[in-house]
Amino acid sequence: MTSGATEERRIAGRGLDRAAVLAAALRSIDRNGAQRLTMRGLGQQLGVQAMSLYRYVSGREDVLEGVVASLLDGLVDRVDPQLSSTWQGYLQTLAHTIRAVAIDHPNAFPLVATRHPAAPWLRPPLRSLEVVDHFLVTLGRFGFNDDQVVQVYRSFSSFLLGHLLLEASLHGGETSPVEEPIDEGDAHFPSSDGTLELPPGSEVLRLQSKLSEDHGHEEFEMSLETLLDRLELGVTQ
């Protein structure tokens, strides 16, 4: 019996809660991918009927949203403060922290990109309010103005998403959106992606209008030019 199966039986024996359901879902996705996750199968793994799970989650969509949140939960605390004495060091340690999530959970990480964010201007993989607010505040402390902070956020998140999705796929992760399953445990429950709550004083709230602006064309051209400059430098050396 695997350690994951042992843990699931132990949890089922002592009673369930939302955290236990989401942890079991993440283990299932790590093993078999998100496409194969169903409420019926999740209930079987936990040793309960699928209907019992609806006490803690509203459906499969809620489970997937919860898994995304759990992947990003505590991310800020895992950023090395000793390496964050400069803005370059902060971005490096944050990038490596997020990359570790993609490497440890290649089947689950694509959900960070394919699930609907709480707001369209929260860009994966930096889509957690806690992470984005920490990002904006930290760069502001290093002297970046509002426009510069938002530009770095866009460029940095685009770099991470493209590279880490590719890396996750190389480790077997499925990057296509998860299809709605037919089997939902003989029950129909409404699903939701969660609501966006912006606390007063949040940098995300203050910069919401700038974060909402669409500069996709300019960002693509800038990234392409930067790549060509780097390639040219490598060729001419």
VENNORHU-V18527 format. One record per residue. N is the residue number from 1. RES is the residue in three letters. SS is DSSP state (2 for helix, 1 for strand, 0 for the rest). PHI is phi in whole degrees, -180 to 180 (* if undefined). PSI is psi in whole degrees, 0 to 359 (NA if undefined). Layout:
n->(N;N)
res->(RES;RES)
ss->(SS;SS)
phi->(PHI;PHI)
psi->(PSI;PSI)
This chain:
n->(1;2;3;4;5;6;7;8;9;10;11;12;13;14;15;16;17;18;19;20;21;22;23;24;25;26;27;28;29;30;31;32;33;34;35;36;37;38;39;40;41;42;43;44;45;46;47;48;49;50;51;52;53;54;55;56;57;58;59;60;61;62;63;64;65;66;67;68;69;70;71;72;73;74;75;76;77;78;79;80;81;82;83;84;85;86;87;88;89;90;91;92;93;94;95;96;97;98;99;100;101;102;103;104;105;106;107;108;109;110;111;112;113;114;115;116;117;118;119;120;121;122;123;124;125;126;127;128;129;130;131;132;133;134;135;136;137;138;139;140;141;142;143;144;145;146;147;148;149;150;151;152;153;154;155;156;157;158;159;160;161;162;163;164;165;166;167;168;169;170;171;172;173;174;175;176;177;178;179;180;181;182;183;184;185;186;187;188;189;190;191;192;193;194;195;196;197;198;199;200;201;202;203;204;205;206;207;208;209;210;211;212;213;214;215;216;217;218;219;220;221;222;223;224;225;226;227;228;229;230;231;232;233;234;235;236;237)
res->(MET;THR;SER;GLY;ALA;THR;GLU;GLU;ARG;ARG;ILE;ALA;GLY;ARG;GLY;LEU;ASP;ARG;ALA;ALA;VAL;LEU;ALA;ALA;ALA;LEU;ARG;SER;ILE;ASP;ARG;ASN;GLY;ALA;GLN;ARG;LEU;THR;MET;ARG;GLY;LEU;GLY;GLN;GLN;LEU;GLY;VAL;GLN;ALA;MET;SER;LEU;TYR;ARG;TYR;VAL;SER;GLY;ARG;GLU;ASP;VAL;LEU;GLU;GLY;VAL;VAL;ALA;SER;LEU;LEU;ASP;GLY;LEU;VAL;ASP;ARG;VAL;ASP;PRO;GLN;LEU;SER;SER;THR;TRP;GLN;GLY;TYR;LEU;GLN;THR;LEU;ALA;HIS;THR;ILE;ARG;ALA;VAL;ALA;ILE;ASP;HIS;PRO;ASN;ALA;PHE;PRO;LEU;VAL;ALA;THR;ARG;HIS;PRO;ALA;ALA;PRO;TRP;LEU;ARG;PRO;PRO;LEU;ARG;SER;LEU;GLU;VAL;VAL;ASP;HIS;PHE;LEU;VAL;THR;LEU;GLY;ARG;PHE;GLY;PHE;ASN;ASP;ASP;GLN;VAL;VAL;GLN;VAL;TYR;ARG;SER;PHE;SER;SER;PHE;LEU;LEU;GLY;HIS;LEU;LEU;LEU;GLU;ALA;SER;LEU;HIS;GLY;GLY;GLU;THR;SER;PRO;VAL;GLU;GLU;PRO;ILE;ASP;GLU;GLY;ASP;ALA;HIS;PHE;PRO;SER;SER;ASP;GLY;THR;LEU;GLU;LEU;PRO;PRO;GLY;SER;GLU;VAL;LEU;ARG;LEU;GLN;SER;LYS;LEU;SER;GLU;ASP;HIS;GLY;HIS;GLU;GLU;PHE;GLU;MET;SER;LEU;GLU;THR;LEU;LEU;ASP;ARG;LEU;GLU;LEU;GLY;VAL;THR;GLN)
ss->(0;0;2;2;2;2;2;2;2;2;2;2;2;2;0;0;0;2;2;2;2;2;2;2;2;2;2;2;2;2;2;2;0;2;2;2;0;0;2;2;2;2;2;2;2;2;0;0;0;2;2;2;2;0;0;0;0;0;0;2;2;2;2;2;2;2;2;2;2;2;2;2;0;0;0;2;2;2;0;0;2;2;2;0;0;0;2;2;2;2;2;2;2;2;2;2;2;2;2;2;2;2;2;2;0;2;2;2;2;2;2;2;2;2;0;0;0;0;0;0;0;0;0;0;0;0;0;0;2;2;2;2;2;2;2;2;2;2;2;2;2;0;0;0;0;2;2;2;2;2;2;2;2;2;2;2;2;2;2;2;2;2;2;2;2;2;2;2;2;2;0;0;0;0;0;0;0;0;0;0;0;0;0;0;0;0;0;0;0;0;0;0;0;0;0;0;0;0;0;0;0;0;2;2;2;2;0;2;2;2;2;0;0;0;0;2;2;2;2;2;2;2;2;2;2;2;2;2;2;2;2;2;2;2;2;2;0)
phi->(*;-74;-63;-63;-66;-61;-63;-65;-67;-64;-63;-61;-70;-104;107;-100;-150;-61;-61;-67;-64;-68;-64;-67;-63;-63;-63;-64;-65;-59;-80;-121;92;-71;-61;-96;-78;-131;-65;-62;-65;-65;-62;-63;-63;-92;75;-135;-72;-57;-59;-65;-69;-73;-75;-118;-137;-88;157;-63;-60;-64;-62;-64;-63;-66;-64;-59;-62;-69;-65;-95;-67;76;-60;-61;-68;-89;-74;-71;-68;-69;-92;-107;-76;-127;-68;-66;-65;-62;-65;-66;-69;-66;-61;-68;-65;-70;-61;-60;-64;-65;-72;-73;-134;-64;-77;-97;-58;-58;-61;-60;-91;-94;-76;-68;-71;-63;-144;-64;-94;-93;-96;-68;-84;-88;-116;-81;-57;-63;-68;-65;-63;-62;-62;-65;-65;-63;-65;-62;-68;-85;98;-73;-82;-58;-64;-68;-60;-66;-63;-65;-59;-66;-66;-66;-67;-65;-60;-62;-62;-62;-70;-75;-65;-63;-66;-64;-66;-67;-94;101;-72;-94;-97;-79;-58;-75;-80;-72;-78;-76;-88;-124;78;62;-146;-117;-129;-65;-118;-151;-95;89;-114;-95;-116;-107;-69;-58;88;-69;-65;-61;-68;-65;-101;-56;-65;-70;-67;-82;-69;-100;-124;-57;-63;-63;-65;-63;-63;-64;-64;-65;-64;-63;-62;-63;-63;-67;-64;-64;-62;-68;-73;-84;-78)
psi->(134;161;324;316;321;317;319;320;322;317;315;325;332;357;152;162;176;318;320;321;315;323;320;322;318;319;320;316;320;323;314;354;156;332;332;1;125;160;322;313;322;320;319;321;327;359;27;167;149;325;330;333;335;358;338;337;152;353;185;321;318;322;313;320;320;323;317;313;321;327;325;352;131;9;319;321;339;356;128;114;332;334;1;26;345;161;328;317;322;313;324;312;326;317;315;326;316;323;323;324;316;321;320;332;64;332;334;331;321;338;329;327;326;341;149;127;162;333;143;342;4;112;131;153;358;72;358;134;319;315;314;317;318;319;310;317;316;313;325;323;335;6;6;137;176;314;320;320;313;320;317;319;315;312;316;315;324;317;311;314;311;314;315;329;318;316;320;320;325;337;12;2;144;121;359;152;146;128;152;126;157;322;112;31;29;28;150;121;144;146;159;160;8;168;153;120;117;110;148;139;357;138;327;319;317;323;16;316;320;321;336;347;145;111;33;316;312;320;320;313;318;316;320;316;320;317;315;321;318;318;318;320;319;325;324;347;NA)
